């Protein structure tokens, strides 16, 4: 296993670091990482995070403990709030109560006498199948603005002790009264979920059978996300859901989407190894600029490569699609949960869980803060009828951007089948015919020939420079083009 040397950084850097035109900038120049060190007796395998204030954060770990941590940035004070939970994989704080999904239920945990220790564990929602299978994880909750709690259920993926596996591989919406509705099915291992600024819910899935590579998908009524096991776990009809017949094998995904009723392709594919190997949590940048120039974008955890990715989404033809970008690597181990705090910093909970991940530790809790200096990045990537519109965080240098050799664009898709994962299929270079730069230099329009629906379009521009001479901090982007926009 390749190891990354990890260096702990102070959260607050006394002076801003400005990379000159002759220096190569690094992620730590803009987003340094600080580490919370627990006592030796606490194995902080973080599986859920709830930020309570600027001076207190709560975490659950896979050992079933819920810890409240005061003063995490200076001298952390750990207090055990609850224990005995069954492998919790998410945590939320709402109306003076914690909400956590255990394997068999969504639990509300309260401290009635305000002594800092849980007094009551209330079953808030239950009723999905549990067979005793190792892989039957339950994830969440994430709340939307209406007070609905979203959770996802792992497929069984192997042997089971009993046959009660109802709704495995489904996403559920739990109403404020505890009643719940299955919304969409066909998930394999949906270990991360989140809600965007428009109140739409998303989940990540992990490469495996029926899942070509890791992905981000929109949970919506009636969608079938492709994994066959969810079809046999349905214990009743689902509004708007058309149960497909026998699934085809060994079709390219664009063709499979045409032939399988209700098959909803992901909004974003994460190309394997290039953008990670095991996608996890999803969180919204709702910091109003306190975390940099990515307001309302999504950040996604990556387990094996111990990193965080960034996602820009847009709607084309009424459905989400968009681009993913590298953001920050170098964490202690596998990134499992991420959450923004009220000060605009990002909390990152980690565990390698015995599956192995890059880094120097087996578990940990770290924090990422923006120092106020903006990196030169591709901020957004919009699809156009004949190409892509890129917006940058700094004006581009015209001479650099106008050179067609600066831009490398290719496209590929994946195969839909029951075997594990898929290589990139049917790869072709995309011809770039023209580059148009906006007067202020912030936008570049790439005119192309040969866009293909249902394909990932991979863009690389390592030679691009900003007007001040800076290199892109990350020179690659991957746009999942499910639909080519039509001309107005």
N, C-alpha and C positions, 0 to 999 in steps of 0.2 A: 504494500500500500504506500503510495506517495504521501509524504508528510510535508505540510506547510509550516515553516517556522513562524510562530505567532509572537508578536511583541505587544504587550499591554501598553496602551496609550492613556494619557490623562484625558478626562472628558472635556475639560475646559482648557483650551490652549491659550496662553497669555497673549500671543501675538498671532495675527492671521498670517497664514502661509500663502505667499503669492508665487506661483511658478512663473519664472521668466520665459521668454520665447526660446531661450537656449537650453532650458531644463525640461526634462520629461516629468510631467505631473503624475502623482499617484493618488489613489483613492483616499489615503489617510491625510492628504493635504487639505481635503474638504470635509471628510466625514470620519474623524477619529473615533476609535472604539475605547471604551473604558470597561473595566471588569468588576463585578461584585463578587467578593470572595466570601463564601460561607464558612462556618466552622467545619473542622474536619469531620465531625460526626454526622453532618447533613449531606446526603448525596442528592444534590440539587439537579436531578434529571428532569428539567422543566418541560412539562407537557401542556401548560396553560398559563396565561398571564392576564391579570387585570390590574390596570394602573389606577390607584385610588386617589392619588394626589401627586404633587411634585416631590413630596417627601416620603411616599409610601407606595409600595407595589406588592401585590399578592401573586403567588404562584402555586400551582399544583404540580406534583411530580408523579411519575408512573408508579411509584410505590404507594400512592393513595393518600399522600399528605398534602395539606393546604397550609402554606406558610404566609404570614404577613411580615414584610421586611420594611422597617422604618429606617430613614436616613441611609438609603442604599448608596449614595454618592460619597459618604464620608466614613462613618463608623457604623456599618450595618447592624441592626438589631433584629434578629430572627425570632419570631414567636409562632409556635405551632397553634393554628387555629382549628384545624379539623384533621381527622385521620380515618383510616378504614375504608376509603373510597376504592372502588373497583376499576383500576386503570383509567383514571380520568384523562381525557385528551382535549381539554379546552376549559376555559374559565371566563366568566363574565360577572361584573358587579353592577347591580341595578336595584334602585329603591332600597338601599341598605341591606341587601342580601346578595350572597354569592349564588351563581347558577353554574352547575357543572354537569356534563354528560358522563355518566358511568356507562358500563356496557349495557345495562338493562333498563336504564331510566335517565331522565333529566331531573336533577335534584336541586332543590332550593335549600340553601344552608343559611341559618340566621343565628344571631347572637342576641337573645332576648334580654339578658340582664346587663349587656354592655361591659362584660368583664374581659373581652378580647378572646373568648373561647366559644366555639360553636355550641349552641344548646339544642338545636332542632334541625333534623334532616328531613325535609318534606319531599315526598314524591310528587313532582310537578307534572311529569308526563311519562307514560310508559306504554307498552303494548306491541313493540316490535320483537321479532324472534331472536332468541339467543340459544345456541346449540352447544356451547362449550368449545367451539373451534378457536384455535389460537388467533386467527386473523379477524375475528369478529369485533373489530374496533368500532366505537361510536365517537363521533367528533362534534365539538361545539360546546356551547351554543354561540352564535353570533346574532345580535338583535338588529332589527330594522327600526325605522323611526315610529312605526305603528305599534311597537312592542312585541312583534312576532319574533320568536326564537327559531333560528334555522339550524338544523343538524343534518349530518350525513352518516350513513351506515355502510361500513365495509362489506364487500361480498365475503362469503364464507371461505372460499378458496381452499377446499380440501376436506379432510375428515371431520365428522361431527358426532357428538354423543347422542343427540336426539334430532328429530326432524323439524323442530320449530325454528325455521329460518325466514319467517315472513318479513318482507320488506328489506331484506339485505340487498345492498347495492342501490338504495334509494335515498333521495333527499327529502326531508320532511320540514314542514312549516308548523311550528307550535304556536297556537293562538294564546293571547294573554290569559285565557281561562284554563289553559293546560290541554285543551283538545288539539288534535293534530291531523294534518292532511298530507298524504304523499304527493309530492309535486312533480318530480321527474325521476326516471330510473335509468339503469344501464351504467352504473358506476362500478369501477373495480376496487380502487383503494383511495377514496376521496378524502385525503387526510387534511386538507386545508379548505376553509370556506371564509367568505367575507361578503360585505355589502358595499356597493359603490355609492357615489354621491347622489345617484338617482334612485336609490333604494332597491336596486336589483341585486339579487344574490348570485354569487359565483362559487365554484369549487374547483380545486385542483385534483387531477387524477394522476396515477403513476403508471409508468410503462409496464406492460404485461400482456396477458392474453386478451385479445380484442382491443387493446390500447397501444397504438403504434409507438408513441413516445409520450412523455409527460405533457399535460395540457391544462388549460384553464377554460371552463365552460360556464355558460349562463344557465342557472336553474330556473326553468319556467314551466308552466303547466303543460303537461302532455309530452314533454321532450323525452326522446330515447337517446341516451348517450353512447350506446353501442355495445355494452357488455351483456352477453347472453344470460348470465346467471340471474340478473334482476327480473327477467321475464318469468322465471319459474318460482320466484319468491313472492309474486303478487298474490295477495290473499283476497282480492276483490277488484272490481273495476276502478279505474282512475279517470276522473273527468278530463276529457280531451285527449286521452292517451289511446293510441291505436296500437294494439299489440301486433307486431309483425309476425309473419310466419317464419319458416326456417330461414336462418340467416345465411347469406352467400359467403363463400370463402375466396380468398386470394384475388380480391378486386382492388384496384386503386381507389382511394377514398372518394374522389369526385364521382366515380361510377357507383360506388356503394351508396352514397348519399342519394342518388337518383333512384336506386332500386329498393332500398329498405324503407318502408313506411315510417315516417316520424323520426328518422335518424337525424340528429342535430349535431353537426360537426362542431368541434371546440371553437371558441372565439380566438384562441391563441394556442398554437403548438410550441413547445419548448424543444428545439432540436437537441437530440441526445448527445451528451457530453459537451457540445458547444454551449448549451445553456443549462446544463445540469442533468442529473440522473434520477432524482427523486424529489418532485415538487411537494411543498408542504403548505404553510399557512398563507392566507391572503389578508392584507390590511390596506385600508384606504388612507392616503395622505390627506387628512382633513385639517392640516396645521395652518392653513391660510398663509403659506410662504415661510413659516418658521423652520421648515426642513429643506428649504431650497426651492428651486423653480419647477417642482413637479406636483403642484396642488391638484387634487382630484384624480391623480393616477394611483394605480395599485402597486403594492410591493408584495413579492412572493418569495417565500423561503425555499431553500434548496438544501436537502439533507446531506447527500453523499459528498458534495463539493464544498459544503460549509460556507454557503454564500447567500446573497439576497439578489433577486432580480427585480427589474422594474417593467411595468406593463402600461402601455397607452392603448385605450379602447375608443372606438367610434362605432356608430351604427350605419350600416349600408344595407339598403333594402329592408329596413326594420330589424335587422339582426346585428349582434355585436361581432366585431372582428378587430384586429389591431396588431400592434408590434410589441415585441419584448426586447429588452436591452440588459446587458450586465449592469450591476450597480455597485455591490460591495462584497469582497471576499475577505478571507483571513480570520474567520471566527474560530473559536476554540474547537468546535466540533459541529455535528449536524444541526442546522437551523430547523427547529421544529415549530416554534411559535414566535410571532412578532406583533407588537402593539405600540401605538403612539401614546405618549403621555401628554398632559396639558401644557408642558413647556415646549412641545414640538420635537422632542427627541424620541428615538425609537428604541424600545426594549426588545431584546432578542434572547429567547429561551432555547436552550440547546441540550441535546442528548445524543450519543451515538447508539444507544439502545442495543448494543451488541451487534449491530449491522455494519459497523465500521464507517467512518467518515474522515475527511481530511481534518487536520488540526492536532493539537497537543494535549487535549483533555478528553474525558469521557462524558462530561456534562458541564453546564455552566449557564450563567446569566450575564449578559453584557448589554451595553447601551451605546447607541450611535447618535451623535449630535452633529449638526451642521455648524461650521465655524463662521459662516456669513460670507465666505468667498465662493462665487459661483464657478463651477467647472465648465469647460467648453464641452457641450454635449449635444446630441440630437435630442431635443426636448419632446417633439411629437413627429409622427409619420402618418400622414393621411393618404389613403388610396384615391387616385384620380382615374378617369376613364382611360387615360393613356400613360399612366405612370404614377409617380408619388410626389407629394408635397412635404418637404422636410422643414421643420422650424428648429432653429438652433438657439442656444442660450447666449450666444455672442455672435455678432456679424461675421460672416465668412470672408476670407480674402478672395477677391474676385478672380485673380489669376489662378489660384489653386482650384476654386470651385468650377471655373469654366472649362478646365481641362478634362475632357472625357475620360482620360486615363486615370483620373482620381477615383472614379467610381467603378466598383465591381458588383454586378448584380446577377444572381442566378436564381433558379426556382426548382423545387422538387416537391414530391408528395410522398405519401406512405401507403402501405397495403393494409387492407382490412381483413383480418383473419384471426382464428382462435389460437394460433401459436404465439409465442412470447415476443412482443415488440415487432418492429419493422425497421429495416434500413431505409435510408433515403432512396426514393425510387424516381426514375424518369427525370434525372437532373439535366437541365439545360441552362446555358447562359442566356441572359436577357439583354438584347441589344439596346444600348443607350443612344438616342438620336440627337438629343439637345439638352442643354442645361440653361435654365432661366433663373436669374437671381433678382430678388426684390430690391427696390431702391435702397432700403435701409440695411440690406445684407443679411437680415435674419432668416429669410425664407429662400429655399432653393427648390425649384420645380424640375424634376427629372422626367424628361419625355422618353418613352420607351416603345419598343415593339416586341410583342410576344408575351404579354401578361397572360396568366392562366388561372382560372377559377379553381379553387380547391387546392391550391399550392402555396407552400411557404416561399416567400421571396426574400432571399438573403442578400443583404446589402453590406458591403465593406468599403471603407474610405480611409485607410490609414494615412494617406498622403494629404488629406485635407487640412488646411490651416485656417485659423481665425484671423480677423483683421489685425490682431495684436501679435500674430505669429504663433499662437498656441496650437498644439496638437489636440485632437479629440481625446478626452479621457477614455472613452470607449468608442471604438471606430466601427462597431458592427451593430446591425439591427436585423430583426427577423419578423417580417410582416406576414401574417396568415391571411391570404386573400381568398376568402370564401366566395365573395361576390365582387365583381368589377363594377364600380359605380357607373351609372348611365349619365350621359350628358344632360344637363338641365334643359 
